[in-house]
Amino acid sequence: MSYLGEDIKKLGFGLMRLPQKDGAIDVEQTKEMVDLFMEAGFTYFDTAWAYAGSEDAVRQALVERYPRESYQLATKNAAWIECKTKEEAYAQFDTSLAQTGAGYFDFYLLHNLGEVRTKYFDEYDMWNWVQEKKAAGLIKHVGFSIHATPEELEEILSAHPEMEFVQLQINYADWENPAVQSKRCYEVARKHGKPVIIMEPVKGGMLATPPESVAEILKKAEPESSVASWAVRFAANLEGVITVLSGMSSVEQMKDNLSYMKDFTGMSEKQERALNEAREELSRIPLIPCTSCEYCAKVCPNDIGISGSFTAMNYLTLYRNKEMAVGQENWLVGGRGRKRADECSKCGKCEEACPQHIAIRDMLEKVCQELY
């Protein structure tokens, strides 16, 4: 379908996790992936100023090798990273233009709004600045990405109706997850009439290797299909979606994605039933029943990142991937200025406030044992 006057197929090439060789991006393999992608009729490429080496790689693999009008290129501005003035934030745009050599950007995003990060875009008046870039012909479409609550998304879209699209984390594991609330965020965007670009459809690769009981359901339904394909197709099946970004890091992943997305027209009722069964199985796996209500945070004298710690532990339980779980803990606890689980004084005030009656002190001890 066409959105914002652009004819874009439902698979986008996410350039965050490009293949590596000798500690650097493997540009030659990236070129091969770009060629396969373009030959299959796909045209949307997503990079960011904050993705180390990505903009330079896309210049070499795409911009210098294909006519500019043959693809759409998106990049992002992370004003909250090391920017002490608006001039420093604005300079990211010039750096991106220089690194990509693209001349202009089809889609330009204010990167990762929500929580403490939104204030930087407000203080630096980037909402008006980005419209000036659009008026100058350097940007075709303006939007933002966000990993936050539906309430924050509602507030931002209400304050900035000029935003043309929104990029959201959506996958079948997070659809009803109270900590991520993918479905509610999607519904807020659609209520405001904004088309959606989907990121993290395979949850950083974790839905390519879900718990065995979940994988068995999907393999039984379609033995010939990869488990990861179900995650991408779930996202692509939603209404109002411009494209679904897949952060591909090998030729093999590219070929797999193209095999089922090249002629994708939607999921059948039988496929939707199988995916619902898989999601139900995922929900049966015993997790810490934290809803991220943050009542515990309001009473904790040590400012422990309790809900973030529990989200990380649930990642470990579901996907058996300690590296990803530790990354989540770093992002959701340390990245938000909270104290880690090993600084808990075991006062018990959190347990008195918890509406889910979680044995928080015991669970925080488990976090220390499993993640540190």
C-alpha positions in Angstrom: 0.0 0.0 0.0 0.9 3.7 -0.3 1.3 5.9 2.7 2.4 9.5 2.7 2.6 9.4 -1.0 5.3 6.7 -0.9 5.0 3.3 -2.4 6.8 1.1 0.1 6.7 -2.7 0.5 6.1 -4.1 4.0 9.7 -5.1 4.7 12.3 -2.5 5.6 16.0 -3.0 5.9 17.1 -2.1 9.4 20.8 -1.1 9.4 21.4 -1.3 13.1 22.9 -4.8 13.2 24.9 -5.0 10.0 27.4 -7.9 9.5 30.8 -7.5 11.1 34.3 -8.5 10.0 37.4 -7.9 12.0 35.5 -5.6 14.4 34.0 -3.4 11.7 31.0 -3.4 9.4 31.4 -5.9 6.6 30.6 -3.5 3.7 31.0 -6.1 1.0 28.5 -8.4 2.6 26.2 -5.4 3.2 26.4 -4.6 -0.5 25.3 -8.2 -1.3 22.4 -7.8 1.1 21.4 -4.4 -0.4 21.4 -5.9 -3.9 19.2 -8.8 -2.9 16.8 -6.4 -1.2 16.6 -4.0 -4.1 16.3 -6.8 -6.7 13.3 -8.2 -4.8 11.5 -4.8 -5.1 12.1 -3.5 -1.6 13.2 0.1 -1.1 13.1 1.3 2.5 16.4 1.6 4.5 16.6 2.7 8.1 19.8 4.0 9.8 20.6 6.5 12.5 23.3 9.0 13.5 23.7 6.8 16.7 24.4 3.6 14.9 28.2 3.4 14.8 29.4 3.1 11.2 26.0 2.5 9.8 25.5 5.8 7.9 28.9 5.4 6.3 28.2 1.8 5.3 24.9 2.8 3.7 26.7 5.4 1.7 29.0 2.8 0.3 26.5 -0.1 -0.1 23.5 1.9 -1.3 23.9 5.6 -2.0 26.9 5.4 -4.2 25.5 2.4 -6.1 21.9 3.1 -6.8 19.9 6.1 -8.3 18.7 8.3 -5.4 15.1 8.1 -6.5 15.1 4.3 -6.4 15.0 4.0 -2.6 13.8 5.7 0.6 16.4 6.4 3.3 15.5 7.1 6.9 17.9 8.3 9.6 17.4 9.7 13.1 18.5 12.5 15.5 19.3 11.6 19.1 19.4 15.0 20.7 19.7 13.4 24.1 23.1 11.9 23.4 26.0 14.2 24.4 24.3 17.4 23.2 24.6 20.3 25.6 23.3 22.9 23.1 20.8 23.0 20.3 23.6 23.7 17.9 25.2 20.4 18.8 21.8 18.6 18.3 21.3 20.3 15.0 24.8 19.3 13.9 23.7 15.7 13.9 21.7 16.4 10.8 24.7 17.8 8.9 26.8 14.8 10.0 24.2 12.4 8.8 24.0 14.2 5.4 27.8 14.0 5.1 28.1 10.4 6.2 25.3 9.1 4.0 26.0 11.4 1.0 22.2 11.1 0.3 21.5 14.8 -0.4 18.2 14.6 1.5 16.3 12.1 3.7 13.0 10.6 2.8 12.1 10.0 6.4 13.7 11.8 9.3 13.0 10.8 12.9 13.5 12.4 16.3 15.1 9.4 17.9 13.7 7.5 20.9 11.4 10.0 22.6 9.9 9.3 26.0 10.8 9.6 29.6 13.7 12.1 30.2 14.7 12.2 26.6 11.8 14.2 25.2 12.8 17.3 27.1 15.9 17.7 24.9 13.8 17.9 21.8 11.5 20.4 23.5 14.3 22.6 25.0 16.2 22.7 21.6 13.0 23.6 19.7 13.6 20.7 17.4 10.0 20.4 16.4 10.2 23.7 14.6 13.7 23.1 13.4 12.9 19.9 11.7 10.0 21.5 9.9 12.4 24.1 8.6 14.5 21.3 7.1 11.5 19.9 5.5 10.5 23.2 4.0 14.1 23.5 2.6 13.6 20.2 0.8 16.2 18.3 2.9 13.5 16.1 4.5 10.4 14.6 2.8 8.6 13.2 5.9 9.0 13.9 9.6 8.2 11.6 12.5 9.7 10.1 15.6 10.5 6.8 17.3 9.5 6.0 20.9 9.9 3.3 23.5 7.6 4.5 26.1 4.1 4.3 27.5 0.8 4.9 25.6 0.2 7.9 27.8 3.5 9.5 26.8 2.8 8.8 23.1 -0.7 10.3 23.5 0.8 13.4 25.0 3.4 13.9 22.3 1.0 13.3 19.4 -1.5 15.7 20.9 1.2 18.4 21.3 2.6 17.7 17.8 -0.1 16.8 15.3 2.3 17.9 12.5 4.3 14.7 12.9 3.5 12.5 9.9 4.3 9.0 11.3 5.5 7.2 14.4 7.9 4.3 14.8 6.9 1.8 17.5 8.3 -1.4 19.0 5.7 -4.0 18.0 5.9 -7.8 18.1 3.6 -10.7 19.2 5.5 -11.2 22.5 5.0 -7.5 23.5 1.5 -7.1 22.1 -0.2 -7.6 25.5 3.0 -7.2 27.7 2.1 -4.7 30.4 5.7 -3.5 30.5 5.8 -2.6 26.8 2.2 -2.2 25.8 2.7 -2.6 22.1 -1.0 -2.9 21.3 -2.0 0.2 23.3 0.7 2.3 21.7 -0.3 1.1 18.3 -3.9 2.0 19.0 -2.9 5.5 20.2 -1.0 6.1 16.9 -3.9 4.9 14.8 -6.4 7.0 16.9 -4.4 10.0 15.8 -4.4 8.9 12.2 -0.6 8.3 12.1 0.8 5.5 10.0 3.2 3.3 11.8 6.7 2.0 11.1 7.4 -1.1 13.1 10.8 -1.8 14.8 11.9 -4.8 16.9 9.3 -7.2 15.2 11.6 -10.1 16.2 12.5 -8.5 19.5 16.2 -8.1 18.8 16.4 -11.6 17.4 14.8 -13.3 20.4 11.7 -14.4 18.6 13.9 -16.2 16.2 14.7 -18.5 19.1 11.7 -18.4 21.4 11.1 -21.0 24.1 11.0 -24.5 22.7 7.3 -25.1 23.4 6.5 -21.9 21.4 8.7 -22.8 18.5 7.1 -26.3 18.3 3.7 -24.8 17.7 4.9 -22.7 14.9 7.0 -25.4 13.3 4.1 -27.8 13.4 1.9 -25.2 11.7 4.4 -24.5 8.9 7.5 -26.9 9.0 9.0 -25.1 6.0 8.8 -21.6 7.5 11.4 -20.1 9.9 10.2 -19.3 13.4 11.4 -15.7 12.9 9.1 -15.3 9.8 6.0 -15.5 12.1 7.1 -12.5 14.0 7.7 -10.3 10.9 4.4 -11.5 9.4 2.5 -10.7 12.5 3.7 -7.1 12.4 3.2 -6.7 8.7 -0.4 -8.0 9.0 -1.5 -4.9 11.0 -3.4 -2.1 9.4 -1.8 1.3 8.8 1.7 0.0 8.7 4.2 1.7 6.3 6.8 -1.0 6.7 8.3 -3.5 9.2 12.0 -3.1 9.9 14.1 -6.2 10.2 17.6 -5.6 11.5 19.3 -8.1 9.2 23.0 -9.1 9.9 23.7 -11.7 7.3 22.9 -12.7 3.7 21.1 -15.8 5.0 18.7 -13.6 7.1 18.1 -11.4 4.1 17.2 -14.4 1.9 14.9 -15.8 4.6 13.0 -12.5 5.0 12.7 -12.0 1.3 11.4 -15.6 0.8 8.1 -14.9 2.7 7.8 -11.2 2.4 8.2 -10.8 -1.4 4.7 -11.8 -2.1 3.1 -11.1 1.3 -0.6 -10.3 1.2 -1.6 -11.0 4.7 -2.0 -13.8 7.2 -4.7 -16.5 6.8 -7.1 -17.4 9.5 -5.2 -20.7 10.0 -1.9 -18.8 10.4 -3.5 -16.3 12.9 -4.8 -19.2 15.0 -1.4 -20.8 15.1 0.2 -17.5 16.2 -2.4 -17.0 18.8 -1.7 -20.4 20.2 2.0 -19.6 20.3 1.3 -16.4 22.1 -0.9 -18.2 24.6 1.9 -20.7 25.2 4.3 -17.8 25.7 2.0 -16.4 28.4 2.0 -19.6 30.3 5.7 -19.5 31.0 6.1 -18.5 34.7 7.4 -14.9 34.9 7.7 -12.3 37.6 4.2 -10.7 37.4 5.4 -7.1 37.4 3.2 -4.7 35.5 5.7 -1.8 35.8 3.2 0.3 37.8 6.1 1.8 39.7 4.3 1.9 43.0 7.4 0.2 44.5 9.6 3.0 43.0 7.6 5.7 44.8 8.5 4.2 48.2 11.9 2.7 47.7 14.4 4.7 49.8 17.4 3.6 47.7 15.8 4.3 44.3 16.3 0.7 43.1 15.3 0.0 39.5 12.9 -2.8 40.5 10.6 -3.0 37.5 13.6 -2.8 35.0 15.4 -5.6 36.9 12.3 -7.8 36.7 11.8 -7.1 33.0 15.5 -8.2 32.5 14.9 -11.4 34.5 11.8 -12.2 32.4 13.9 -11.8 29.3 16.3 -14.4 30.7 13.4 -16.8 31.5 11.8 -16.5 28.1 14.7 -16.4 25.8 17.6 -18.0 27.7 19.9 -15.2 26.5 21.9 -13.7 29.3 23.6 -11.1 27.2 20.3 -9.7 26.0 19.0 -9.8 29.6 22.0 -7.9 31.0 21.6 -5.4 28.2 18.0 -4.8 29.2 19.0 -4.4 32.9 21.7 -1.9 31.9 19.2 0.1 29.8 16.2 -0.1 32.1 18.0 0.4 35.4 21.4 2.2 34.9 20.3 3.9 31.7 17.4 5.5 33.6 19.6 6.6 36.6 18.3 4.0 39.0 20.3 1.9 41.5 20.9 -1.8 40.8 19.4 -4.7 42.7 22.5 -5.3 44.8 22.0 -2.0 46.6 18.6 -3.1 48.0 18.6 -2.6 51.8 15.7 -5.1 52.2 13.5 -2.7 54.1 10.3 -4.2 52.6 8.5 -1.0 51.8 8.2 -2.0 48.2 6.4 -5.2 49.0 3.9 -3.3 51.1 3.1 -1.1 48.1 3.1 -3.8 45.4 -0.4 -4.5 44.1 0.8 -7.8 42.6 2.1 -9.0 46.0 5.5 -9.9 44.5 8.2 -11.1 47.0 10.3 -8.3 45.7 13.3 -8.7 48.0 13.6 -12.4 47.1 13.3 -11.6 43.4 16.0 -8.9 43.6 18.3 -11.5 45.2 17.6 -13.7 42.2 18.5 -10.9 39.9 21.9 -10.5 41.6 22.5 -14.3 41.3 21.4 -14.7 37.7 22.5 -11.4 36.0 25.6 -10.1 37.9 
